[in-house]
């Protein structure tokens, strides 16, 4: 069974690794990102892979995304809500427009895209086998950190929505899970980590190094595969032991 997959935030980092993982398995993939080079980067992957530039802060982007998925892939049976915006800023320095954009990208967009995903499944002439959604959360949803209050709130909400969606969509045969990664080996993390002393940064981690995005992509692929057909409503933590304290 060759999957037809939408991956948001797919231009760089974890999203790119997830798209690459599914492409290597022969899946059809639509890579969605606001990055201007998303289409060019999609062309570098083998097989039926396409790129679409879209700002997920726009509430009506879902219709466009699924229209392109129908045209390029023939539909979609897996949705990976990976796109997120991370703002490192103290509470009293956070502007209303910052708050609203964080909510729009990190919480509202996954809801609206999952809503559109379910609707296109209902309209499909042939029902796909084991349709599923994976939300990408963050270790910040479970542990408090300064400068990330609003961001953490959006990820906590995403995990709560994961459980509620799983219960509501189970009668329709749709599985919904989330992955909660810690510090990934992305350019953004490496840049943000420069403001911290290394000993302080890794103090609460049992494994004191960034997590390869490819490792998380492997787990996302597992959650969308037949071996995970009984897994739904779960949040999988991959944080180097950070939450064990």
C-alpha positions as CSV (number, residue, x, y, z in Angstrom):
1,X,0.0,0.0,0.0
2,X,1.6,3.3,-1.1
3,X,0.6,6.2,1.0
4,X,-0.5,9.6,-0.1
5,X,0.9,12.1,2.4
6,X,0.8,15.8,3.2
7,X,3.6,17.1,5.3
8,X,3.5,20.7,6.5
9,X,6.6,22.6,7.5
10,X,8.5,20.4,5.1
11,X,11.2,22.7,3.7
12,X,13.8,22.1,6.4
13,X,14.5,20.2,9.6
14,X,12.1,17.6,10.8
15,X,9.5,18.2,8.1
16,X,12.0,17.6,5.4
17,X,13.2,14.5,7.1
18,X,9.7,13.1,7.3
19,X,9.0,13.9,3.7
20,X,12.3,12.2,2.7
21,X,11.4,9.1,4.8
22,X,8.1,8.6,3.2
23,X,9.4,9.3,-0.3
24,X,12.1,6.6,0.2
25,X,9.2,4.2,0.9
26,X,7.6,5.0,-2.4
27,X,4.8,7.2,-1.0
28,X,3.3,10.1,-2.8
29,X,4.2,13.3,-0.9
30,X,3.0,16.9,-0.9
31,X,5.4,19.1,0.9
32,X,3.8,22.3,2.2
33,X,5.8,25.3,3.6
34,X,6.0,29.1,3.5
35,X,9.6,28.8,2.4
36,X,10.0,30.2,-1.2
37,X,12.2,27.2,-2.3
38,X,9.8,24.5,-1.2
39,X,8.9,23.4,-4.8
40,X,12.6,23.2,-5.7
41,X,13.4,21.2,-2.6
42,X,10.5,18.8,-3.3
43,X,12.0,18.1,-6.8
44,X,15.2,16.8,-5.2
45,X,13.4,13.8,-3.7
46,X,12.7,10.7,-5.7
47,X,9.2,9.6,-6.9
48,X,5.9,11.4,-6.8
49,X,6.9,14.3,-4.6
50,X,5.6,17.9,-5.0
51,X,6.0,21.2,-3.2
52,X,3.4,23.8,-2.4
53,X,4.1,27.3,-0.9
54,X,1.4,28.2,1.6
55,X,1.2,30.3,4.8
56,X,-0.7,28.2,7.3
57,X,-1.6,31.3,9.3
58,X,-4.2,31.9,6.6
59,X,-7.4,30.2,7.6
60,X,-8.4,29.2,4.0
61,X,-5.1,27.5,3.0
62,X,-6.6,24.0,3.7
63,X,-8.8,24.0,0.6
64,X,-5.9,24.9,-1.6
65,X,-3.7,22.2,0.0
66,X,-6.2,19.4,-0.5
67,X,-7.0,20.6,-4.0
68,X,-3.4,20.2,-4.9
69,X,-3.2,16.9,-3.1
70,X,-6.1,15.6,-5.2
71,X,-4.5,16.8,-8.4
72,X,-0.9,15.6,-7.7
73,X,-1.4,12.6,-5.5
74,X,-5.0,11.5,-6.2
75,X,-6.0,12.3,-2.6
76,X,-4.5,12.0,0.8
77,X,-4.6,9.2,3.4
78,X,-2.0,10.5,5.9
79,X,-1.7,14.1,7.3
80,X,1.5,15.1,9.1
81,X,0.9,18.4,11.0
82,X,4.5,19.4,11.5
83,X,4.6,23.1,10.7
84,X,5.1,25.4,13.7
85,X,6.4,28.8,14.6
86,X,8.6,29.2,17.7
87,X,8.9,32.6,19.4
88,X,11.5,32.9,22.2
89,X,10.2,36.0,24.1
90,X,9.4,36.8,27.7
91,X,5.7,37.1,28.5
92,X,5.7,40.9,29.1
93,X,7.5,41.4,25.8
94,X,5.0,39.3,23.7
95,X,2.7,41.3,21.5
96,X,-0.9,40.4,20.7
97,X,0.0,39.8,17.1
98,X,2.7,37.4,18.1
99,X,0.2,35.5,20.3
100,X,-2.3,35.3,17.5
101,X,0.2,34.1,14.9
102,X,1.4,31.4,17.3
103,X,-2.1,30.2,17.8
104,X,-2.9,30.4,14.1
105,X,0.0,28.3,12.9
106,X,0.6,25.9,15.8
107,X,-3.0,25.2,16.9
108,X,-5.6,26.4,14.5
109,X,-3.9,25.2,11.3
110,X,-3.6,21.6,12.5
111,X,-7.3,21.7,13.5
112,X,-8.4,23.1,10.2
113,X,-6.2,20.8,8.1
114,X,-7.4,17.7,10.0
115,X,-11.0,18.9,9.5
116,X,-10.3,19.2,5.7
117,X,-8.6,15.8,5.8
118,X,-11.7,14.2,7.3
119,X,-14.0,15.9,4.8
120,X,-12.0,14.7,1.8
121,X,-12.0,11.2,3.1
122,X,-15.7,11.3,3.4
123,X,-15.9,12.5,-0.2
124,X,-13.5,9.8,-1.6
125,X,-15.0,7.3,-3.9
126,X,-12.7,4.6,-2.5
127,X,-12.1,4.7,1.2
128,X,-8.3,4.4,2.0
129,X,-7.0,1.7,4.4
130,X,-6.0,3.0,7.8
131,X,-6.1,6.8,7.3
132,X,-4.2,8.6,10.0
133,X,-3.0,11.9,11.4
134,X,0.2,12.7,13.2
135,X,0.7,16.0,15.0
136,X,4.2,17.1,15.9
137,X,4.2,18.6,19.4
138,X,7.2,19.5,21.6
139,X,8.8,18.7,24.9
140,X,7.8,22.2,25.9
141,X,4.2,21.0,26.2
142,X,5.2,18.9,29.2
143,X,7.9,21.0,30.9
144,X,7.9,24.7,31.7
145,X,10.6,26.9,30.2
146,X,11.0,30.7,30.2
147,X,10.5,32.7,27.0
148,X,8.2,30.0,25.5
149,X,4.9,30.4,27.4
150,X,2.6,30.9,24.4
151,X,4.5,28.4,22.3
152,X,4.2,25.8,25.0
153,X,0.5,26.6,25.4
154,X,-0.1,25.9,21.7
155,X,1.7,22.5,21.9
156,X,-0.2,21.5,25.0
157,X,-3.4,22.3,23.2
158,X,-2.3,20.2,20.3
159,X,-1.7,17.2,22.5
160,X,-5.2,17.7,24.1
161,X,-6.7,17.9,20.6
162,X,-4.9,14.7,19.6
163,X,-6.7,12.7,22.3
164,X,-10.0,14.3,21.6
165,X,-9.7,13.8,17.8
166,X,-8.7,10.2,18.3
167,X,-11.9,9.5,20.3
168,X,-14.2,11.5,17.9
169,X,-12.7,10.0,14.7
170,X,-12.3,6.4,15.8
171,X,-15.8,5.4,14.6
172,X,-14.8,6.7,11.1
173,X,-11.6,4.5,11.1
174,X,-9.2,7.4,11.5
175,X,-6.2,7.1,13.9
176,X,-4.7,10.3,15.4
177,X,-1.4,10.4,17.3
178,X,1.2,13.0,18.3
179,X,5.0,12.9,18.6
180,X,6.7,15.0,21.3
181,X,10.3,15.6,20.4
182,X,12.9,17.3,22.5
183,X,16.0,19.1,21.1
184,X,16.4,18.3,17.4
185,X,19.6,18.7,15.3
186,X,18.1,21.6,13.3
187,X,19.7,24.8,12.3
188,X,17.1,26.7,14.4
189,X,18.0,24.7,17.6
190,X,21.7,25.2,17.0
191,X,21.2,28.9,16.6
192,X,18.9,29.2,19.7
193,X,21.2,27.1,21.8
194,X,24.0,29.7,21.5
195,X,22.3,31.9,24.1
196,X,22.7,29.1,26.8
197,X,25.7,27.7,28.6
198,X,26.1,24.1,27.3
199,X,26.2,22.6,30.8
200,X,23.0,24.4,31.8
201,X,21.3,23.5,28.5
202,X,21.9,19.8,28.8
203,X,21.6,19.5,32.6
204,X,18.2,17.8,32.7
205,X,18.8,15.5,29.7
206,X,19.8,11.9,30.2
207,X,21.1,11.8,26.6
208,X,23.0,15.0,26.2
209,X,23.0,15.7,22.5
210,X,20.5,16.8,19.9
211,X,18.1,14.2,18.4
212,X,18.6,13.4,14.7
213,X,15.5,14.4,12.7
214,X,15.8,11.1,10.9
215,X,15.1,9.2,14.1
216,X,11.9,11.1,14.7
217,X,10.9,10.6,11.1
218,X,11.3,6.9,11.6
219,X,8.8,7.0,14.5
220,X,6.4,9.1,12.5
221,X,6.5,6.5,9.7
222,X,6.0,3.7,12.2
223,X,2.8,5.4,13.5
224,X,1.5,5.6,10.0
225,X,2.3,1.9,9.2
226,X,0.5,-1.4,9.8
227,X,2.5,-2.2,13.0
228,X,0.8,0.7,14.7
229,X,-2.8,-0.1,13.6
230,X,-3.8,-0.3,17.3
231,X,-2.1,3.0,18.3
232,X,-4.3,6.0,18.5
233,X,-4.8,8.9,20.9
234,X,-1.2,8.6,22.0
235,X,1.6,11.1,22.5
236,X,5.0,9.5,21.8
237,X,7.9,11.3,23.7
238,X,11.3,11.4,22.1
239,X,13.3,13.8,24.3
240,X,16.5,12.2,25.4
241,X,15.1,11.5,28.9
242,X,14.2,15.2,29.6
243,X,10.8,14.4,30.9
244,X,12.0,11.6,33.1
245,X,12.9,14.1,35.9
